[in-house]
Amino acid sequence: MTDDRPPGTAHRHLTAPAVPDTVDRAHQELELLWAEAPLVGDLDRMRFELAVIEVLANVVEHAYGDDREDPADGAHGARGVDLDLAVEADRLVAVLHDDGIRAELDLSRVSMPGEDAESGRGLALTLATVDELEYRREDGRNLWRLVCLRQD
């Protein structure tokens, strides 16, 4: 099969259960993405990785509420995530789908918590590093879309 992508672009996909080990797998996919698109600058890589990992970690931790049953048991659907990572000519894009509960949040109201807070920085950090962050519920699944405009 020939690769019809424009030069300098790349794409990776990960389908995995919504468990902490998946965050490590996402790091590996990002490394493979950078190997396919070596001209992406360090600053763009760092801010994109931070945002992707923060959102994914939030999904793993919060998308299934307080339910801590085995994600493979089928009791609550697939309990999985699909992560698409793309390097385009002018941007880096991540789209994450999960089949967890609806996230009850207003992204326009997300802010950095006080310095004594032990959690709650993930989405605030993400908003500080990306150019676009979108969340919506679509076909019974959560969709997160992150865009970093390339500065390199």
C-alpha positions in Angstrom: 0.0 0.0 0.0 1.4 3.4 -0.9 1.5 6.3 1.4 -0.6 9.2 0.0 0.1 11.6 2.8 1.8 14.9 2.0 5.5 15.0 3.0 6.1 16.0 6.6 2.8 14.7 7.8 2.2 11.6 10.0 -0.6 9.7 11.7 -0.8 7.2 14.6 -3.8 5.5 16.1 -4.3 3.7 19.5 -7.3 1.7 20.6 -6.9 0.5 24.2 -8.7 0.0 27.5 -9.2 3.0 29.7 -6.5 1.9 32.2 -3.3 3.7 33.5 -1.0 1.5 31.3 -2.7 3.1 28.3 -1.0 6.4 29.2 2.4 4.7 28.7 1.2 3.3 25.4 0.2 6.8 24.3 3.7 8.0 25.1 5.0 5.3 22.8 2.7 6.3 20.0 3.8 9.9 20.4 7.4 8.8 20.0 6.5 6.9 16.9 4.7 9.9 15.6 7.8 12.1 16.1 9.9 9.5 14.3 7.6 9.8 11.3 7.7 13.6 11.4 11.1 14.6 12.6 10.8 18.2 11.6 8.3 19.0 14.3 10.1 21.3 16.7 10.7 20.5 20.4 8.4 23.2 21.7 5.5 22.0 19.6 6.2 18.4 20.6 6.3 19.2 24.3 3.1 21.3 24.4 1.2 18.7 22.3 2.4 15.8 24.4 1.5 17.5 27.7 -2.0 18.3 26.4 -2.6 14.8 25.0 -1.3 13.0 28.1 -3.3 15.3 30.5 -6.6 14.7 28.7 -6.0 11.0 28.4 -5.0 10.7 32.1 -8.2 12.5 33.0 -10.3 10.1 30.9 -8.6 7.1 32.5 -9.2 8.5 36.0 -12.6 10.1 35.7 -14.6 8.9 32.6 -16.0 5.9 34.5 -16.9 7.7 37.7 -16.2 5.8 40.9 -16.6 2.4 39.2 -13.3 0.6 39.6 -14.4 -2.8 38.2 -12.2 -4.6 35.7 -12.4 -2.7 32.4 -12.5 -6.0 30.5 -15.4 -7.4 32.3 -18.0 -6.0 29.9 -20.2 -4.7 32.7 -19.9 -1.1 31.5 -19.3 -1.4 27.8 -15.9 -1.6 26.3 -14.4 1.0 28.7 -12.0 1.9 26.0 -10.3 4.8 24.3 -9.5 5.6 20.7 -6.7 8.1 20.2 -5.8 9.5 16.8 -2.7 11.6 16.6 -1.8 13.6 13.5 1.0 15.9 12.3 -0.4 18.2 9.6 1.5 20.8 7.6 0.5 23.6 10.0 -0.9 21.8 13.1 -0.8 18.9 15.5 -4.2 17.3 16.1 -5.3 14.7 18.6 -8.8 13.3 18.7 -9.8 11.1 21.7 -13.0 9.1 22.0 -14.1 7.3 25.1 -17.2 5.5 26.1 -17.3 6.8 29.6 -19.8 9.0 31.3 -20.5 12.5 30.1 -18.0 15.1 31.4 -20.0 17.8 33.1 -17.8 20.7 32.5 -17.6 24.1 30.9 -14.2 24.6 29.3 -14.7 28.4 29.4 -14.7 28.2 33.2 -11.7 26.0 33.7 -8.9 27.7 35.6 -5.8 26.8 37.5 -6.6 25.8 41.1 -4.8 27.3 44.0 -1.2 26.3 44.8 -2.4 24.1 47.7 -4.7 22.1 45.5 -3.7 18.5 45.1 -5.5 18.0 41.8 -7.4 19.8 39.1 -4.6 21.2 37.0 -4.8 18.8 34.0 -7.4 20.7 31.9 -6.0 24.1 32.9 -2.6 23.0 31.7 -4.1 21.6 28.6 -5.9 24.9 27.8 -2.6 26.8 28.4 -0.7 24.7 25.9 -3.1 24.1 23.0 -4.6 26.5 20.5 -8.0 24.7 20.5 -9.6 22.3 22.9 -13.1 21.0 22.2 -15.2 18.6 24.2 -18.6 17.2 23.1 -20.8 14.2 23.5 -21.3 12.4 20.2 -23.2 9.2 19.5 -23.0 8.2 23.2 -19.3 8.7 23.4 -17.1 11.6 24.6 -15.0 13.3 22.0 -12.0 15.4 22.9 -10.2 17.4 20.1 -6.9 19.2 20.7 -5.1 21.3 18.2 -1.7 22.9 18.5 -0.7 25.3 15.7 2.8 24.5 14.6 5.4 27.2 15.5 8.4 25.5 13.9 
